[in-house]
C-alpha cells in the first residue's frame, strides 16, 4: 500500500432482527360477544325467576304491558308500568298502600259535604223528637187518643210531614165545606202547642178525594182543598203560630192521593202540614 493512497473505507454491516410471527391481532370483538352472552344469561335467569315468583294474573299483567292496545287493569295500584302498580311479594298481587306513621295532624276543616251531612243528621234527630212529642200528647189526651190512628208523621227530605187523615167513619170537615169539626180543631191545637216554639217554617196543603161536586155547585175540589188549607192555617194561627212561620199554602185537590189505587178512598181527604227544614 502506497503511503500516499487513502485508507480504505470501513465495511458497514447491517443486521436485521426478525421477530417471531403470531397469528395476527384479534382486537376487542371477543369482548362484545362475551358481553352479549352474559346479558342473555342474565335475562334468561330473570325470566326464570319471574315465572317462579309470580302468579298467572301477574304474568298476564307483564305480558299486557307489551301489548299497546290493552287498557290498564282496574285493579292497578296507580301505575301504568310493567306491573301496573301490582306487587310481586303480595299474595293477591295488589301493591300495599303506604301507611303513615307517627301522629297525624287533624284536618284543618271539614268539607262542605261533611258539614251538610252532619247538620242533616242532627236535624233528623230533632224532627223525630218533635214527632214523638206530638204522638205522646195525642195519646195522653182522653178526648183525642182515639184519633191517634188518623195522625201520620214522617221525616222526609222536605222536613217533618204531619198529616191529619180522614177515615170512613170520621171526617175532619163537613162534607163539601171547609167547616172543621171541633175534635179536628183540638187535634190541630195540640200540634200547634208542640211546634210553637220552633223556628221552622210551615207549608200547609189541602187534599181531597175524587168525588166531584154537583153540576150546579160553583165549587170544585181545587177551591175546596185550598179553603181547607186556609182553615187549617187559621186554627194554627189562633194557637200561637206566627204569620212569619207560614211559607206556603196550597190546595192540591185530588192530584196527590193517599191511595193512588182508589181515587175515592176517604183517606185521600187529608190536611198535610210540613215543618220545613231550617
For each residue, the residues with C-beta under 8 A, 3 or more apart:
1: 5
2: 5
3:
4:
5: 1 2
6:
7:
8:
9:
10:
11:
12:
13:
14:
15:
16:
17:
18:
19:
20:
21:
22:
23:
24:
25:
26: 29 30
27:
28: 31 32
29: 26 32 33
30: 26 33 34
31: 28 34 35
32: 28 29 35 36
33: 29 30 36 37
34: 30 31 37 38
35: 31 32 38 39
36: 32 33 39 40
37: 33 34 40 41
38: 34 35 41 42
39: 35 36 42 43
40: 36 37 43 44
41: 37 38 44 45
42: 38 39 45 46
43: 39 40 46 47
44: 40 41 47 48
45: 41 42 48 49
46: 42 43 49 50
47: 43 44 50 51
48: 44 45 51 52
49: 45 46 52 53
50: 46 47 53 54 59 62
51: 47 48 54 59
52: 48 49
53: 49 50 88
54: 50 51 58 59 62 88
55: 58 59 93
56: 59 60
57: 60 61 93
58: 54 55 61 62 83 86 88 93
59: 50 51 54 55 56 62 63
60: 56 57 63 64
61: 57 58 64 65 73 82 83 84 86 93
62: 50 54 58 59 65 66 82 83
63: 59 60 66 67
64: 60 61 67 70 73 84
65: 61 62 81 82 83 84
66: 62 63
67: 63 64 70
68:
69:
70: 64 67
71:
72: 76 80 84
73: 61 64 76 84 86
74:
75: 84 86 93 94
76: 72 73 79 80 84 85 86
77: 84 85 86 87 94 95 97
78: 85 95
79: 76 83 84 85 95
80: 72 76 84 85
81: 65 84 85
82: 61 62 65
83: 58 61 62 65 79 86 87 88 95
84: 61 64 65 72 73 75 76 77 79 80 81
85: 76 77 78 79 80 81 95
86: 58 61 73 75 76 77 83 90 93 94 95
87: 77 83 90 93 94 95 96
88: 53 54 58 83 93
89:
90: 86 87 93 94 95 96
91:
92:
93: 55 57 58 61 75 86 87 88 90
94: 75 77 86 87 90
95: 77 78 79 83 85 86 87 90
96: 87 90 99
97: 77
98:
99: 96
100: 104
101:
102:
103:
104: 100
105:
106:
107: 110
108:
109:
110: 107 114 115 118
111: 114 115
112: 115 116
113: 116 117
114: 110 111 117 118
115: 110 111 112 118 119
116: 112 113 119 120
117: 113 114 120 121
118: 110 114 115 121 122
119: 115 116 122 123
120: 116 117 123 124
121: 117 118 124 125
122: 118 119 125 126
123: 119 120 126 127 277 278
124: 120 121 127 128 155
125: 121 122 128 129
126: 122 123 129 130
127: 123 124 130 131 155 159 160 275 277
128: 124 125 131 132 155
129: 125 126 132 133
130: 126 127 133 134 160 194 195 198 275
131: 127 128 134 135 153 154 155 160 162
132: 128 129 135 136
133: 129 130 136 137 194
134: 130 131 137 138 151 153 162 190 191 194 195
135: 131 132 138 139 148 151 153
136: 132 133 139 140
137: 133 134 140 141 190 193 194
138: 134 135 141 144 145 147 148 151 187 190
139: 135 136 145 148
140: 136 137 145
141: 137 138 144 145 186 190
142: 145
143: 183 186
144: 138 141 147 148 183 186 187 190
145: 138 139 140 141 142 148
146: 149
147: 138 144 150 151 170 183 187
148: 135 138 139 144 145 151
149: 146 167
150: 147 164 165 166 167 170
151: 134 135 138 147 148 162 163 164 165 187
152: 161 162 163 165
153: 131 134 135 160 161 162 163
154: 131 160 161 163
155: 124 127 128 131 159 160 161
156: 159 160 161 274
157:
158: 161 203 274 276 277
159: 127 155 156 200 274 275 276 277
160: 127 130 131 153 154 155 156 200 274 275
161: 152 153 154 155 156 158 272 273 274 275
162: 131 134 151 152 153 191 272 273 274 275
163: 151 152 153 154 270 271 272 273
164: 150 151 172 184 187 188 270 271
165: 150 151 152 258 267 269 270
166: 150 170 171 172 266 267 269 270
167: 149 150 170 266 267
168: 266
169:
170: 147 150 166 167 181
171: 166 174 175 181 266 269
172: 164 166 180 181 184 187 269 271
173: 177 178 179 180 181 184 228 231 269
174: 171 177 179 181
175: 171
176: 213 217 219 224
177: 173 174 224 227
178: 173 224 227 228 230 231
179: 173 174 231
180: 172 173 184 185 188 228 231 232 235
181: 170 171 172 173 174 184 185
182: 185 186
183: 143 144 147 186 187
184: 164 172 173 180 181 187 188
185: 180 181 182 188 189 235
186: 141 143 144 182 183 189 190
187: 138 144 147 151 164 172 183 184 190 191
188: 164 180 184 185 191 192 232 235 236 239
189: 185 186 192 193 235 239
190: 134 137 138 141 144 186 187 193 194
191: 134 162 187 188 194 195 236 273
192: 188 189 195 196 235 236 239 240 241
193: 137 189 190 196 239 240
194: 130 133 134 137 190 191
195: 130 134 191 192 198 200 202 241 275
196: 192 193 239 240 241
197:
198: 130 195 275
199: 278
200: 159 160 195 245 275 276 277 278
201: 245 246 247 275 276
202: 195 236 241 245 246 247 273 274 275 276
203: 158 246 247 248 249 250 273 274 276
204: 229 232 233 236 246 248 249 250 271 272 273 274
205: 225 229 248 250 251 252 271 272 273 274
206: 224 225 226 227 228 229 232 250 251 252 271 272
207: 225 252 253 254 256 257 258 268 269 270 271 272
208: 211 221 224 225 228 253 254 268 269
209: 221 254 257 263 264 265 266 268 269
210: 221 254 257 263 264 268
211: 208 264
212: 220 221
213: 176 217 219 220 221 224
214: 217
215:
216:
217: 176 213 214 220
218:
219: 176 213 223 224
220: 212 213 217 223 224 253
221: 208 209 210 212 213 224 225 253 254
222: 225 226 251 253
223: 219 220 226 227 251
224: 176 177 178 206 208 213 219 220 221 227 228 251 253
225: 205 206 207 208 221 222 228 229 251 252 253
226: 206 222 223 229 230 249 250 251
227: 177 178 206 223 224 230 231 251
228: 173 178 180 206 208 224 225 231 232 251 271
229: 204 205 206 225 226 232 233 249 250 251 271
230: 178 226 227 233 234 249
231: 173 178 179 180 227 228 234 235
232: 180 188 204 206 228 229 235 236 271 273
233: 204 229 230 236 237 246 249
234: 230 231 237 238
235: 180 185 188 189 192 231 232 238 239
236: 188 191 192 202 204 232 233 239 241 273
237: 233 234 241 242 243 246
238: 234 235
239: 188 189 192 193 196 235 236
240: 192 193 196
241: 192 195 196 202 236 237 245 246
242: 237 245
243: 237 246
244:
245: 200 201 202 241 242
246: 201 202 203 204 233 237 241 243 249
247: 201 202 203 276
248: 203 204 205
249: 203 204 226 229 230 233 246
250: 203 204 205 206 226 229
251: 205 206 222 223 224 225 226 227 228 229
252: 205 206 207 225 255 256
253: 207 208 220 221 222 224 225
254: 207 208 209 210 221 257 263 268
255: 252
256: 207 252
257: 207 209 210 254 260 262 263 265 268
258: 165 207 265 267 268 270
259: 262 265 267 268
260: 257 263
261:
262: 257 259 265 268
263: 209 210 254 257 260 268
264: 209 210 211 268
265: 209 257 258 259 262 268
266: 166 167 168 171 209 269
267: 165 166 167 258 259 270
268: 207 208 209 210 254 257 258 259 262 263 264 265
269: 165 166 171 172 173 207 208 209 266
270: 163 164 165 166 207 258 267
271: 163 164 172 204 205 206 207 228 229 232
272: 161 162 163 204 205 206 207
273: 161 162 163 191 202 203 204 205 232 236
274: 156 158 159 160 161 162 202 203 204 205
275: 127 130 159 160 161 162 195 198 200 201 202
276: 158 159 200 201 202 203 247
277: 123 127 158 159 200
278: 123 199 200
